[in-house]
């Protein structure tokens, strides 16, 4: 049975006067946690920054501007870039969560909270800056107000999902972190594609190879996440099932929303747009040749990862068992004659 990931973590408080001074110097100050959060948010925006930050073409723009004359914005506000908006925000949040989890033994109290503040400071600035620029350049029409409101709503919703993802990855047991990784995995192709293929119109062997990677990337990431989380407890088994469900439903939902929102014909008919989204979602989520292969890949990768973990764990246990036997045949003793333990107790964290 794997260690219980609900176990209490060691106390990281630095108020004990007997603690060595070196331990204090290794801890992360609040300002460094703040910078980590801001840096993770900036990393999340990297594909858009590399692409040039030029606002996509707008159907309701007030002037006849050429593409290169559009202003610079921190988010690609457009009905054709909804998935990209979500990916830029959620991937940045997941990055902050990963760093927070990796450094939690070195954080002072409220370290995760300071990282969250840094993350939200950058992402909120990006949303406000983009909203201000886009609204200022659109025609003065009711449709413009509805358009901006819809885009802001999508960005805020993605931001909230990102906050959930960060907190689950940073502080939850592995079961919760696996679900957060699955949510990020379904958006990863948009993020990686924006970084590697800023111009999706290009063709060639390299483009084909990248598209192949993007096709299977969510399944690979979900499989790795399940293998990392393990299935040794009921909570982890449930998390693995939820992660596979996210892999099944998530891409279909993205396809449905992109199909409906990207149709200019349906833009003036919200009811028909909703019907279009529901129809596409139903089709994309029930086609065996679309749904089954990624699930199979994820399960195979998860099984291989779990098997590798089991082999490594048994090898370590075997090594510990052989250690005392290869010595004098008696437990090692310290300088005071007290019997020393053969090995350290199993970790109860994660």
PLY file of the C-alpha trace (Angstrom):
ply
format ascii 1.0
element vertex 350
property float x
property float y
property float z
element edge 349
property int vertex1
property int vertex2
end_header
0.00 0.00 0.00
1.32 3.46 -0.88
1.87 6.09 1.80
-1.20 8.00 2.91
-1.11 11.35 1.16
-3.35 12.92 3.78
-0.63 12.72 6.38
0.34 15.89 8.14
3.38 17.63 6.69
6.32 18.53 8.91
6.06 21.88 10.63
7.90 24.50 8.55
7.73 27.25 11.13
11.00 29.08 11.74
10.08 30.47 15.15
12.09 27.84 17.05
15.20 29.62 18.41
17.13 26.34 18.50
16.83 25.85 14.73
20.15 26.28 12.89
20.65 29.62 11.21
21.37 27.87 7.90
17.80 26.54 7.84
16.50 30.12 7.97
18.67 31.22 5.05
17.36 28.39 2.85
13.72 29.37 3.24
11.93 31.40 0.59
10.98 34.93 1.60
7.55 36.33 0.80
8.98 38.57 -1.92
10.58 35.58 -3.66
7.29 33.67 -3.54
5.61 36.74 -5.03
8.15 36.78 -7.88
7.71 33.04 -8.46
3.98 33.51 -8.94
4.48 36.46 -11.28
7.14 34.56 -13.23
4.86 31.55 -13.64
2.10 33.81 -14.99
4.57 35.36 -17.45
5.68 31.87 -18.52
2.05 31.00 -19.16
1.77 33.98 -21.51
5.01 33.04 -23.31
3.47 31.64 -26.54
1.50 34.85 -27.05
4.54 36.99 -26.22
6.64 35.07 -28.74
3.91 35.44 -31.35
4.18 39.22 -31.09
1.13 40.13 -28.96
-0.64 41.68 -31.96
-4.41 41.75 -31.41
-6.19 39.32 -33.78
-8.47 40.74 -36.45
-11.75 42.05 -35.06
-15.05 41.92 -36.94
-16.35 44.98 -35.08
-13.22 47.14 -35.26
-14.02 50.80 -35.77
-11.42 51.44 -38.50
-10.19 49.56 -41.54
-6.80 48.69 -40.06
-4.31 46.25 -41.54
-3.31 43.28 -39.35
0.06 44.84 -38.53
-1.68 48.05 -37.43
-3.66 46.43 -34.64
-2.51 47.29 -31.10
-0.45 45.10 -28.79
-2.34 43.25 -26.06
-1.40 40.73 -23.38
-4.17 38.26 -24.31
-5.52 37.24 -27.75
-9.09 38.47 -27.33
-11.07 36.97 -30.20
-13.88 34.48 -30.56
-11.43 32.36 -32.56
-8.89 32.20 -29.70
-11.02 31.10 -26.75
-9.02 27.92 -26.13
-5.75 29.84 -26.39
-6.93 32.37 -23.79
-7.77 29.57 -21.36
-4.50 27.76 -22.05
-2.35 30.84 -21.43
-3.95 31.41 -18.04
-4.32 27.82 -16.82
-0.84 26.65 -17.85
0.70 29.60 -16.01
-1.29 28.71 -12.91
-0.27 25.05 -13.13
3.37 26.11 -13.40
3.03 28.16 -10.22
1.44 25.16 -8.50
4.26 22.84 -9.54
6.92 25.22 -8.20
4.93 25.71 -4.99
4.65 21.95 -4.44
8.34 21.39 -5.17
9.43 24.10 -2.69
6.84 23.69 0.05
9.39 22.45 2.61
11.31 25.71 2.12
8.36 28.09 2.26
7.50 30.26 5.20
3.92 30.57 6.31
1.60 31.84 3.54
4.21 31.09 0.87
1.57 29.63 -1.47
-0.66 32.64 -0.83
2.12 35.01 -1.91
2.68 32.97 -5.07
-1.03 33.20 -5.79
-0.91 36.97 -5.32
1.96 37.24 -7.81
0.14 35.02 -10.29
-3.12 36.97 -10.07
-1.35 40.33 -10.26
0.08 39.50 -13.69
-2.99 37.69 -15.03
-5.44 40.34 -13.83
-3.23 43.02 -15.41
-3.31 41.09 -18.69
-7.11 40.82 -18.64
-7.63 44.50 -17.76
-5.08 45.78 -20.29
-6.52 43.69 -23.11
-10.11 44.60 -22.25
-9.30 48.32 -22.21
-7.51 48.23 -25.56
-10.13 46.09 -27.32
-13.11 48.06 -26.03
-11.48 51.32 -27.03
-11.03 50.18 -30.63
-14.43 48.62 -31.31
-17.43 50.32 -32.83
-19.91 51.93 -30.44
-22.57 49.26 -30.76
-24.47 46.94 -28.45
-22.83 44.00 -30.22
-19.44 45.36 -29.20
-20.44 45.45 -25.55
-21.74 41.89 -25.69
-18.62 40.74 -27.51
-16.25 42.23 -24.94
-18.38 40.98 -22.05
-18.28 37.43 -23.43
-14.50 37.51 -23.86
-13.96 38.95 -20.39
-16.25 36.27 -18.97
-14.22 33.53 -20.68
-10.95 35.05 -19.40
-12.23 35.40 -15.83
-13.61 31.85 -15.85
-10.27 30.53 -17.12
-8.54 32.57 -14.42
-10.71 30.98 -11.72
-10.03 27.51 -13.10
-6.34 28.38 -13.02
-6.56 29.37 -9.37
-8.21 26.02 -8.59
-5.53 24.18 -10.55
-2.72 26.01 -8.76
-4.12 25.34 -5.29
-4.75 21.66 -6.03
-1.25 21.15 -7.43
0.42 23.19 -4.69
-1.31 21.96 -1.56
-3.72 19.08 -2.20
-2.89 15.38 -1.79
-1.77 13.64 -4.94
-5.33 12.66 -5.84
-6.35 16.31 -6.14
-3.17 17.22 -7.99
-3.80 14.49 -10.59
-7.20 16.00 -11.42
-5.61 19.45 -11.75
-2.94 18.05 -14.07
-5.66 16.46 -16.23
-7.45 19.81 -16.58
-4.17 21.38 -17.67
-3.36 18.52 -20.04
-6.41 19.06 -22.26
-5.34 22.70 -22.75
-1.64 21.91 -23.24
-1.86 21.39 -27.04
-3.08 24.96 -27.51
-0.23 26.31 -25.38
2.49 24.17 -26.97
1.05 24.72 -30.44
1.14 28.48 -29.95
4.78 28.21 -28.93
5.95 25.84 -31.68
3.52 26.79 -34.46
2.80 30.52 -34.22
1.68 30.34 -37.86
-0.65 27.30 -38.14
-1.03 27.84 -41.90
2.51 26.61 -42.61
2.99 23.04 -43.84
5.90 20.64 -44.04
7.49 17.69 -42.21
8.20 19.74 -39.08
4.64 20.99 -38.90
3.29 17.48 -39.38
5.53 16.18 -36.59
4.41 18.93 -34.21
0.75 18.29 -35.01
1.27 14.59 -34.30
2.79 15.44 -30.92
-0.08 17.78 -30.11
-2.58 15.07 -31.04
-1.31 12.70 -28.35
0.04 15.19 -25.82
-3.04 15.24 -23.52
-3.16 11.45 -23.34
0.54 11.23 -22.51
0.30 13.90 -19.83
-2.76 12.31 -18.21
-1.06 8.91 -18.20
2.06 10.36 -16.59
-0.04 12.19 -14.00
-1.89 8.99 -13.03
1.40 7.10 -12.76
2.84 9.85 -10.56
-0.24 9.93 -8.35
-0.51 6.18 -8.00
-3.59 4.07 -7.30
-2.79 2.85 -3.80
-5.76 4.49 -2.09
-9.45 4.89 -2.89
-8.96 8.62 -3.41
-6.21 8.05 -5.95
-8.25 5.48 -7.85
-11.15 7.95 -8.04
-8.74 10.68 -9.17
-7.41 8.44 -11.95
-10.97 7.76 -13.16
-11.81 11.48 -13.07
-8.61 12.29 -14.99
-9.59 9.84 -17.73
-13.08 11.36 -17.81
-11.53 14.81 -18.26
-9.43 13.42 -21.12
-12.63 12.08 -22.68
-14.89 15.11 -22.18
-12.39 18.00 -22.29
-11.29 17.85 -25.95
-14.89 17.35 -27.11
-15.97 20.41 -25.14
-13.14 22.48 -26.62
-14.08 21.41 -30.14
-17.76 22.23 -29.53
-17.12 25.69 -28.09
-14.59 26.58 -30.79
-16.95 25.42 -33.54
-19.92 27.41 -32.27
-18.06 30.57 -31.23
-16.04 30.67 -34.45
-19.11 30.82 -36.69
-19.91 34.36 -37.85
-23.21 33.11 -39.24
-24.40 32.07 -35.76
-23.04 35.14 -33.98
-26.41 36.92 -34.14
-28.38 33.84 -33.07
-27.31 32.65 -29.58
-29.91 29.88 -29.48
-28.66 28.40 -32.74
-25.07 28.78 -31.53
-25.93 26.78 -28.41
-27.60 24.08 -30.50
-24.50 23.92 -32.69
-22.25 23.53 -29.65
-24.41 20.78 -28.14
-24.54 18.89 -31.42
-20.80 19.06 -32.00
-20.09 18.05 -28.41
-22.39 15.05 -28.63
-20.75 13.94 -31.84
-17.15 14.51 -30.69
-17.68 12.76 -27.35
-19.31 9.63 -28.77
-17.18 8.83 -31.83
-15.14 5.72 -30.87
-12.30 6.44 -33.31
-11.85 9.87 -31.69
-12.46 9.02 -28.03
-10.98 5.55 -27.53
-7.36 5.90 -28.80
-6.34 8.71 -26.38
-7.89 6.82 -23.46
-6.01 3.65 -24.41
-2.72 5.56 -24.67
-3.27 7.19 -21.28
-4.09 3.86 -19.60
-1.05 2.14 -21.14
1.32 4.92 -20.08
-0.19 4.97 -16.59
0.20 1.18 -16.28
3.82 1.30 -17.42
4.56 4.11 -14.99
2.92 2.31 -12.08
4.85 -0.86 -12.92
8.11 1.10 -13.01
7.32 2.62 -9.60
6.64 -0.84 -8.17
9.95 -2.20 -9.50
11.90 0.76 -8.11
10.20 0.44 -4.71
10.97 -3.29 -4.48
14.59 -2.74 -5.50
14.99 -0.15 -2.76
13.41 -2.45 -0.19
15.69 -5.28 -1.27
18.73 -3.03 -1.00
17.79 -2.00 2.53
17.24 -5.62 3.55
20.63 -6.71 2.21
22.51 -3.86 3.91
22.66 -5.27 7.47
23.15 -8.84 6.25
26.30 -7.89 4.36
27.87 -6.50 7.53
28.75 -8.27 10.76
25.36 -9.89 11.06
24.28 -7.54 13.86
22.51 -4.20 13.72
24.94 -1.30 13.49
25.50 0.57 16.71
26.26 4.19 17.39
29.14 5.39 19.55
27.05 5.02 22.70
26.33 1.35 21.99
22.69 1.93 21.03
21.31 -0.09 18.15
20.84 2.05 15.04
17.89 1.44 12.72
18.56 -0.42 9.50
16.77 2.13 7.38
14.78 5.28 7.66
11.01 5.00 8.03
8.92 5.39 4.92
7.99 8.95 4.11
4.37 9.83 4.83
4.27 12.92 2.66
2.39 12.63 -0.61
0 1
1 2
2 3
3 4
4 5
5 6
6 7
7 8
8 9
9 10
10 11
11 12
12 13
13 14
14 15
15 16
16 17
17 18
18 19
19 20
20 21
21 22
22 23
23 24
24 25
25 26
26 27
27 28
28 29
29 30
30 31
31 32
32 33
33 34
34 35
35 36
36 37
37 38
38 39
39 40
40 41
41 42
42 43
43 44
44 45
45 46
46 47
47 48
48 49
49 50
50 51
51 52
52 53
53 54
54 55
55 56
56 57
57 58
58 59
59 60
60 61
61 62
62 63
63 64
64 65
65 66
66 67
67 68
68 69
69 70
70 71
71 72
72 73
73 74
74 75
75 76
76 77
77 78
78 79
79 80
80 81
81 82
82 83
83 84
84 85
85 86
86 87
87 88
88 89
89 90
90 91
91 92
92 93
93 94
94 95
95 96
96 97
97 98
98 99
99 100
100 101
101 102
102 103
103 104
104 105
105 106
106 107
107 108
108 109
109 110
110 111
111 112
112 113
113 114
114 115
115 116
116 117
117 118
118 119
119 120
120 121
121 122
122 123
123 124
124 125
125 126
126 127
127 128
128 129
129 130
130 131
131 132
132 133
133 134
134 135
135 136
136 137
137 138
138 139
139 140
140 141
141 142
142 143
143 144
144 145
145 146
146 147
147 148
148 149
149 150
150 151
151 152
152 153
153 154
154 155
155 156
156 157
157 158
158 159
159 160
160 161
161 162
162 163
163 164
164 165
165 166
166 167
167 168
168 169
169 170
170 171
171 172
172 173
173 174
174 175
175 176
176 177
177 178
178 179
179 180
180 181
181 182
182 183
183 184
184 185
185 186
186 187
187 188
188 189
189 190
190 191
191 192
192 193
193 194
194 195
195 196
196 197
197 198
198 199
199 200
200 201
201 202
202 203
203 204
204 205
205 206
206 207
207 208
208 209
209 210
210 211
211 212
212 213
213 214
214 215
215 216
216 217
217 218
218 219
219 220
220 221
221 222
222 223
223 224
224 225
225 226
226 227
227 228
228 229
229 230
230 231
231 232
232 233
233 234
234 235
235 236
236 237
237 238
238 239
239 240
240 241
241 242
242 243
243 244
244 245
245 246
246 247
247 248
248 249
249 250
250 251
251 252
252 253
253 254
254 255
255 256
256 257
257 258
258 259
259 260
260 261
261 262
262 263
263 264
264 265
265 266
266 267
267 268
268 269
269 270
270 271
271 272
272 273
273 274
274 275
275 276
276 277
277 278
278 279
279 280
280 281
281 282
282 283
283 284
284 285
285 286
286 287
287 288
288 289
289 290
290 291
291 292
292 293
293 294
294 295
295 296
296 297
297 298
298 299
299 300
300 301
301 302
302 303
303 304
304 305
305 306
306 307
307 308
308 309
309 310
310 311
311 312
312 313
313 314
314 315
315 316
316 317
317 318
318 319
319 320
320 321
321 322
322 323
323 324
324 325
325 326
326 327
327 328
328 329
329 330
330 331
331 332
332 333
333 334
334 335
335 336
336 337
337 338
338 339
339 340
340 341
341 342
342 343
343 344
344 345
345 346
346 347
347 348
348 349
